[in-house]
Amino acid sequence: MIDFFEKQMEAEGQINASKKWLPSCSFLDDTAAAILSISQMRPGIYMIDSNKKWNFFEIASALNKKHGNKWKVKATDDFIFDQRMIDERLQVPGLKQRLKSLD
């Protein structure tokens, strides 16, 4: 996501972030831990997602704050989609634990 934000700032001068998009996302080390956990479980399809309730604008704003407020994040309503893939069988830390700057 950080790479995407950097490229958007370079290309557009701002990051357009929808308040109506709930993306599926997790931090890499949380994803790796979940994959390790899955390797000890029964074979099957598992979904790894840390996003319980955050929209893309909230995530972008929190990451911006965490990384020194170097991007211009603009709230939009132009993309409406709930992409979350919560799997109750997995214990993945929520974004709230990682991005304490909002909520």
NORVEN-V443080 format. One record per run of one state. SS is the DSSP state (helix for helix, strand for strand, loop for the rest). FROM is the first residue (numbers start at 1). TO is the last residue. If there is no record, write none. Layout:
# NORVEN-V443080
SS;FROM;TO, SS;FROM;TO
This chain:
# NORVEN-V443080
loop;1;1, helix;2;12, loop;13;14, strand;15;18, loop;19;20, strand;21;22, loop;23;27, helix;28;38, loop;39;55, helix;56;66, loop;67;72, strand;73;76, loop;77;80, strand;81;82, loop;83;94, helix;95;98, loop;99;103
